[in-house]
Amino acid sequence: MLNFLPATLKGCLAALLILADTLVLLPILLLFAFIKLIVPIRVVRAGCTVVLSWIAYLWIGFNNRLADLLHRIEWQVEGVGKLSSDNWYLVTCNHQSWADIPVIQYVLNDRIPLLKFFLKQELIWVPLLGVAWWALDFPFMRRYTKEQIARKPSLKGKDLETTRAACEKFHYTPVTVFNFMEGTRFTQAKHDAQQSPYRHLLKPRAGGTAFVLGAMGETLHTLLDVTIVYPDRRHGFWDYLCGRIKRVIIDVRTVEIPAHFRGMDYTSDEQLRSEFQAWVDDLWLAKDRRIDRLMGKAGSGVATREKEATLV
């Protein structure tokens, strides 16, 4: 444990070591991505995908071990005991800072399939990263605006068809799709501007999640509703690197996605759209109350750690 080091020094050391690890692994990842791109043989591409996923797990695992080495975080985790890397999941979470992603990766890495994000089609042209995302089978989606569809009605439904085709491989290989329903990080200013009805959350944006469920069809049956609480109020990404975050509470709820929402046409069915928004609102109301409860436990000092969630 190097927890005794000054916070700023730990932050700089963590950033440098993560950068070094990235520079070591990225050329290997790009090599196998190139092989996957140019060799149109299914077994070769499948083998490359296995190696590429292993590289991603290795990178996340290094970051997690680095956090253990540099910091002394009290992890209080509930609800991960029955998760499996052989299942398909849709994951959502309240969004407070960029520390949320490494925190979620710390808790869920190796417990479920590699987290993947739906990305805009244009991001495939980002140097190096676009190739890496493609190689790791991150699904790229194309969204058409109402104005584009009005000018060219034949585009209606094409975005969903394109994304469904991109997700076809996920019918055979377990995958985890991640989406922040709030769409942006929580701040009090954003909360006030929205006039959010929740105490600790911004309003959820149902459209993005509905698009994922529409594209993934019958593959996604289970939602992991993740709630993060930072009891000490220091939760920025730099705070995480510096070890200023002393306690993290993670509550994972497994929710069965109603059958009529799987493969739905969210844009065309007004009644279904209304029902889905109500379902999401209920999830968010329960999450808001859960945050109250978790913060109350943390404040009273009686929060407990499940034995099943001990992280090694």
C-alpha positions in Angstrom: 0.0 0.0 0.0 1.3 3.4 -1.0 -1.6 5.2 0.6 0.9 7.3 2.7 2.0 9.3 -0.3 0.7 12.8 -0.8 -2.6 12.9 -2.7 -1.3 15.0 -5.7 1.7 12.7 -6.0 -0.6 9.6 -6.0 -2.7 11.2 -8.7 0.2 12.0 -10.9 1.7 8.5 -10.4 -1.6 6.8 -11.2 -2.1 8.9 -14.4 1.5 8.1 -15.6 1.1 4.4 -14.8 -2.2 4.2 -16.6 -0.7 6.0 -19.6 2.3 3.7 -19.6 0.0 0.6 -19.5 -2.1 2.0 -22.3 1.0 2.6 -24.5 2.1 -0.9 -23.9 -1.2 -2.6 -24.7 -2.5 -0.3 -27.5 0.0 -1.5 -30.2 -1.0 -5.2 -29.4 -4.7 -4.3 -29.6 -4.2 -2.4 -32.9 -2.2 -5.4 -34.3 -5.1 -7.8 -33.6 -7.6 -5.2 -34.7 -5.8 -5.0 -38.1 -5.7 -8.8 -38.5 -9.5 -8.9 -37.7 -10.1 -6.2 -40.3 -8.2 -7.7 -43.2 -8.8 -11.5 -42.7 -12.4 -12.3 -43.6 -12.3 -15.7 -42.0 -14.9 -16.2 -39.2 -12.7 -18.3 -36.9 -9.8 -15.9 -37.2 -12.0 -12.9 -36.4 -13.5 -14.8 -33.5 -10.1 -15.6 -32.1 -9.0 -12.0 -32.5 -12.1 -10.9 -30.6 -11.2 -13.2 -27.7 -7.7 -11.7 -27.6 -8.9 -8.2 -27.9 -11.4 -8.7 -25.0 -8.6 -10.2 -22.9 -6.5 -7.1 -23.5 -9.4 -4.8 -22.4 -9.9 -6.9 -19.3 -6.2 -6.8 -18.6 -6.2 -3.0 -18.9 -9.1 -2.6 -16.5 -7.6 -5.1 -14.1 -4.4 -3.1 -14.0 -6.3 0.0 -13.2 -8.1 -1.8 -10.4 -4.9 -3.2 -8.9 -3.4 0.3 -9.1 -6.3 1.6 -7.1 -5.7 -1.1 -4.4 -2.0 -0.2 -4.3 -2.3 3.6 -4.1 -5.6 4.1 -2.2 -7.5 2.8 0.8 -11.1 2.9 -0.4 -13.8 1.4 1.7 -16.0 -0.5 -0.8 -19.5 -1.3 0.3 -21.2 -3.4 -2.4 -24.6 -5.0 -2.6 -26.3 -7.2 -5.2 -23.4 -8.6 -7.3 -23.4 -12.2 -5.9 -25.5 -13.8 -8.7 -24.1 -11.9 -11.7 -22.5 -14.0 -14.5 -20.2 -13.4 -17.4 -22.4 -15.8 -19.4 -25.5 -13.5 -19.4 -26.6 -10.5 -21.4 -27.1 -7.2 -19.5 -28.2 -3.7 -20.0 -26.6 -1.5 -17.3 -27.6 2.0 -16.2 -26.4 4.1 -13.4 -26.8 7.6 -11.8 -24.0 9.8 -13.2 -22.1 12.1 -10.8 -18.6 12.3 -12.3 -16.1 10.6 -14.6 -15.0 8.6 -11.6 -18.3 6.6 -12.0 -16.9 4.6 -14.9 -13.7 3.3 -13.2 -15.7 2.7 -10.1 -18.2 0.6 -12.0 -15.4 -1.2 -13.8 -13.8 -2.0 -10.4 -16.9 -3.6 -9.1 -18.2 -5.4 -12.3 -15.0 -6.4 -14.2 -14.9 -10.2 -14.6 -18.4 -10.5 -13.1 -20.2 -9.7 -16.3 -19.2 -9.4 -20.0 -17.1 -6.4 -20.9 -19.0 -3.1 -20.7 -19.8 -1.6 -24.1 -21.3 1.7 -25.1 -23.4 2.6 -28.1 -21.4 5.1 -30.1 -22.3 7.6 -32.8 -21.2 6.4 -36.3 -19.0 9.4 -36.7 -16.7 8.3 -33.8 -15.3 5.4 -35.8 -13.1 8.0 -37.5 -11.4 9.1 -34.2 -7.7 8.2 -34.6 -6.7 4.9 -33.0 -9.7 4.9 -30.6 -12.2 4.4 -33.5 -10.3 1.3 -34.6 -10.1 0.0 -31.0 -13.8 0.5 -30.4 -14.6 -1.3 -33.7 -12.2 -4.1 -32.8 -13.9 -4.6 -29.4 -17.3 -4.7 -31.1 -18.6 -1.5 -29.6 -21.9 -1.0 -31.6 -22.0 2.1 -33.8 -25.3 3.7 -34.4 -26.6 6.2 -36.9 -29.4 8.5 -35.8 -31.4 10.5 -38.2 -33.1 13.8 -37.1 -36.8 14.5 -37.7 -35.7 17.2 -40.2 -33.7 14.6 -42.2 -36.6 12.1 -42.2 -39.0 14.9 -43.2 -36.8 15.7 -46.2 -36.3 12.0 -47.1 -39.1 9.8 -45.6 -37.3 6.6 -46.8 -34.9 7.2 -43.9 -37.6 6.4 -41.4 -36.6 3.3 -39.4 -33.2 3.0 -41.2 -31.2 4.0 -38.1 -32.7 1.2 -36.1 -32.2 -1.3 -38.9 -28.5 -0.3 -39.2 -27.9 -0.7 -35.5 -29.8 -4.0 -35.3 -27.4 -5.3 -38.0 -24.4 -4.1 -36.1 -25.7 -5.9 -33.0 -26.4 -9.2 -34.8 -23.2 -10.7 -33.4 -24.4 -10.1 -29.8 -27.1 -12.8 -30.3 -24.4 -15.4 -30.0 -21.9 -13.8 -27.6 -22.9 -12.4 -24.2 -22.5 -8.7 -24.0 -23.1 -5.8 -21.5 -24.4 -2.6 -22.9 -23.9 0.5 -20.7 -25.9 3.7 -20.8 -26.2 6.7 -18.4 -29.9 7.4 -18.6 -29.4 11.0 -17.2 -27.2 11.7 -20.3 -24.9 14.0 -18.4 -23.3 14.4 -15.0 -25.4 15.6 -12.1 -24.8 19.2 -10.9 -27.1 21.3 -8.7 -27.3 23.9 -11.5 -28.5 21.3 -14.0 -30.9 19.9 -11.4 -32.5 23.3 -10.8 -32.6 24.1 -14.6 -34.5 20.9 -15.2 -36.8 21.4 -12.2 -36.1 17.7 -11.6 -38.7 16.0 -9.4 -35.9 13.9 -7.8 -33.7 14.9 -4.9 -30.5 13.4 -6.1 -31.0 12.7 -9.8 -31.5 14.5 -13.1 -34.5 13.5 -15.2 -33.8 10.2 -17.1 -33.8 10.2 -20.9 -35.8 7.2 -22.0 -35.1 7.5 -25.7 -31.5 6.3 -25.7 -32.3 3.2 -23.7 -35.4 2.5 -25.8 -33.2 2.6 -28.9 -30.8 0.1 -27.4 -33.7 -2.3 -26.5 -35.2 -1.8 -29.9 -31.9 -2.6 -31.6 -31.0 -5.6 -29.4 -34.4 -7.2 -29.9 -35.0 -10.3 -27.7 -31.3 -10.5 -26.6 -31.5 -8.2 -23.6 -33.7 -9.5 -20.8 -32.0 -8.1 -17.7 -31.3 -4.6 -16.5 -28.7 -3.9 -13.9 -29.8 -0.8 -12.1 -26.6 0.5 -10.5 -26.7 3.2 -7.8 -23.5 4.9 -6.7 -23.1 7.0 -3.5 -20.0 8.8 -2.5 -20.7 9.5 1.2 -17.8 11.9 1.6 -18.9 14.1 -1.2 -15.5 14.0 -3.0 -16.1 12.2 -6.2 -14.3 13.8 -9.1 -12.1 11.7 -11.4 -9.0 13.5 -10.2 -10.1 12.9 -6.6 -10.3 9.2 -7.5 -6.8 9.2 -8.9 -5.5 11.1 -5.9 -7.1 8.8 -3.4 -9.3 11.5 -1.9 -12.4 9.2 -2.3 -12.4 7.2 0.9 -15.8 5.4 0.7 -17.9 4.2 -2.2 -21.3 2.5 -1.9 -22.5 0.5 -4.8 -26.0 -1.0 -4.9 -26.8 -3.3 -7.9 -30.5 -4.2 -8.5 -31.3 -6.9 -11.1 -34.5 -6.0 -12.9 -36.3 -8.1 -15.5 -37.0 -6.0 -18.6 -40.8 -6.4 -19.5 -41.2 -8.5 -22.6 -43.1 -5.8 -24.6 -40.2 -3.4 -24.4 -37.7 -5.8 -26.0 -37.4 -5.1 -29.7 -39.9 -2.3 -29.5 -40.5 0.5 -32.0 -40.2 3.4 -29.6 -40.6 6.2 -32.2 -43.8 5.0 -33.9 -45.9 3.6 -31.0 -47.1 6.5 -28.8 -48.7 4.3 -26.2 -45.7 2.1 -25.9 -43.5 5.2 -25.6 -45.6 6.5 -22.8 -45.5 3.2 -21.0 -41.8 2.9 -21.3 -41.3 6.4 -20.0 -43.5 5.6 -17.0 -41.4 2.4 -16.3 -38.2 4.4 -16.4 -39.7 7.1 -14.1 -40.6 4.4 -11.6 -37.0 3.1 -11.7 -35.7 6.5 -11.1 -38.1 7.3 -8.2 -37.0 4.0 -6.5 -33.3 4.9 -7.2 -33.8 8.4 -5.6 -35.3 6.8 -2.5 -32.5 4.2 -2.5 -29.9 7.0 -2.5 -31.6 8.6 0.6 -31.4 5.2 2.4 -27.8 4.6 1.4 -26.7 8.1 2.5 -28.6 7.6 5.7 -26.8 4.3 6.4 -23.4 5.9 5.6 -24.1 8.8 7.8 -25.1 6.7 10.8 -22.1 4.4 10.4 -24.2 1.2 10.0 -23.7 0.5 6.4 -22.5 -3.1 5.9 -20.6 -4.9 3.2 -22.1 -8.1 1.8 -19.8 -11.1 2.1 -20.7 -12.0 -1.4 -19.3 -8.7 -2.7 -15.8 -8.9 -1.2 -13.5 -7.6 -3.9 -10.1 -9.3 -4.3 
